Amino acid sequence: MIIDCDVGFENFVNTLTKNNIDTVGRYYCKSNDPTAYKLISPKEAGQIAKANIRLFTVFEAGSVDLSKGADHATTAMNCANSIGQPQGSGIYFGIEKDGGFESGDLPRISTYFTDIKRTIGGKFDIGIYSNGTPCGSLLQAGLVKYTWLAAASYGHDGTWDFYSSGLWTIAQVGPLDIKTWKIPSWKVAPKAPRWEIDVDFAKNEFGSFLANPPVA
């Protein structure tokens, strides 16, 4: 099973193995960002890799600023290096806003991802996490290799059309009944964090990897 979660699994990786999780999506961000609690640590990445569980990663800023593509790409690569993410795997960049992005937003989004692509320089494959309209446009333009449809975006512009096209790489289902691990058959350790997980469906290869953090 593939999941993503904004709270880490450091010292609780056995929860993943007991529940047949083989791939986990985790976050990159700036260490001084209000969302820094999401940031995966080298220790967590190492524990996940030791359990033979794969990762896929997404950079997300606390607030969307489409003028900072180069800055965000640099931060994402620094995070990737800190956990030993191998070059050639994928980094997704998350952009979301209330109501989703529409066609009028595409010039700014294209500039943002052009700056990301230029800064990354082919070291990592690039993905987008958003609603359908930017996912479809950037894929067609060759600015991203991977597209990840956000669960919250199914009422937003272009999402159902893009989902129906079958061109997406990952489709996020959302918490549903699995929110906070309330399915009775799922085993959760005592004193575990309050996880709210999303389940994801992926097609073919989507940029996942086994981390290899540097030795401290």
N, C-alpha and C positions, 0 to 999 in steps of 0.2 A: 504493500500500500504506500502511496505517496501522500505526504501531508506537508503543510507549512504552518509555522507558528512564530509569533513575535516574542515569545518568552522562551528562554533557552532551556536546554536539557543537561547542563553541566551537573555531574554527579547523579543524574537520574536517567542515564542512557538505557539502563535495564528496562525502563518503562517502554521504550521503543521496541526493544528486542522481544519483550514478552507479548507485544501486541502486533507482531509481524509487520512492523514498519521497515521498509527497505530504503526509502529515500525521504529526506527532510529538507524543506526550504527554510533558509534562515537569512538574516538581514545584515547588510552593511549600512553604515551611516557614519557621520562625523562623531567623534567621541564626546564633543561638547554640545551635540544636538539635543533638543528636548526629548527626542525619541531614542537616545543612546541606550536605554534599557533593552532595546531590541538587538543590539550589536552582538554578533557571535564572537566568542573569545577563542584564542588558540587552544586553550585547555578543553573547551567544549568540543571544538572541531576534532581534536586529537582523540577524545573519548568516543566520539561518533565513528571516526574512522577505524578505531581499534575494534569496534563492534561490527565492522564491515558494512556499515550503513553509509549510503551515498548522500551527498549534499547537492543542493542547487541554491544559488544566492541571488539576492535582489538588493540593489541600493535604493534607499528611499530617504528623502530629506523630510524634515518635520513639516515644511511648507514647500509647495512646488514653486521653483524659481527657474523658468526656462532659459534664463540668461546665463546659467552657471553650468553648462554642459561640461566644459573642460575641467572645472573644479570638481564636479561630482565624479567624473571619470577618474581623475587622479586619486581622489579619496577611495573610490571603489577598488582601484588597483592596489593601493597601499593595504587595504583590508584583506584583499585576496592574498597578497604576499605574506601577510601576518599569519594566516592560517594554512599556508602551503597549498593554495588552490593552483592546480597545474595550468600553465598557459595552454590555450586551445579549448578550454572548457568555457562555459557561458557565464556571463554576468547580466542579469536583468536590471533594468532601471524602471522604477515604479513612478508613474505619474497619474494622479487621480484628483478629481475635484467634484464638488457637489453637482449632480446632474450630468457628469461626464463631459468629455471633450467633443466638440463638433467640428465640422469642416472648416469653419472660420478660424479655428485654433491651429490648424495644420501647419501654416508657415512657421510659426514660432516653435512648434514641436519638432519640425524637420530641422530647423537650425540647431536646436538643443541636441538632437541625436547626431547631426553632422559633426558638431563639436566633440561629442563623446567618441564617435568613430575615429576622428582625426587624432584625438589624444591617446586612445587605446592602441592605435597603430597596429591592429591585427594580433595583438598579444592574447586577447580573449575574444570569443564570440559574443555578440551583443544581442540582448533580448529586451522586449518592452513588456511591462505589466500595466494594463490599462483597459479601457473599454474598446469596443470593436472598431470605431472609426480610425483612431490613430494606429491601432495594430495593423489593420489592413493597408493603410496608406504607407506606413514605413516599410512593411514587408515588400510591397510592390516596388517601392523606390530603392530597395536594396540597402536600406540603412540599418536593418536588423535581420538577424538570422532566425530568432525565436520570438514567438508571441505568446503571451500568457493573459488570458481573459480573466479579469477580476470578478469575483462572485457578486460583488455589489453593483456590477455594471450591467446586469442583464436587462434592466429597464432603460439603459442609456443608448446614445446614438450609435447605431451600427453593430451592436454586439450580437444580436440574434442573426443578422445577415452574415456576419463574419463566422459565427459559430456554425451556421448552416453550410457555409462554404467548405468546411473541413480543413481550412488552411491554418488553423490555430495549432500551436505546439502543446500548450497546457491549458486546460479549462479548470478553473477553481470552482468547486461546488459550494464552499462556505461551511459554516459551523453546523447548521442543521441540528440533528439530534446528538451529534458528537461533541457539541459545545461543552467545554470543561470536562470532557471524558466521562460523560454520564451513561454511556452504554454499559449495562451491567457486566457484560462479558469482558470488558477491558479492565486490565489490572493496573492500578495506580499505587505507587509507593506512599506510605505514610509521610506526612510533612512535605509532600510534593508541592511545587508551585501551582497556581491556578492557571492551567493552560487552557487557552481557547484555540483550538486547531481548525484549520480548513483542510478538507480533502481535495486532492487534485487528480485529474485524469490527464495522462500524457500520451502523446503519439510519437512513436519512434524515439530517436535520440533528442534530448532536450538540454544538453549542456551540463549534466550532473557529473560528479567526480567524487573520488575518495581524497580527503584532505591529507596533507603531510606537513603538519606544522613544524617550524624550525625548533630544534632543541633549545630550551631556555638556558 
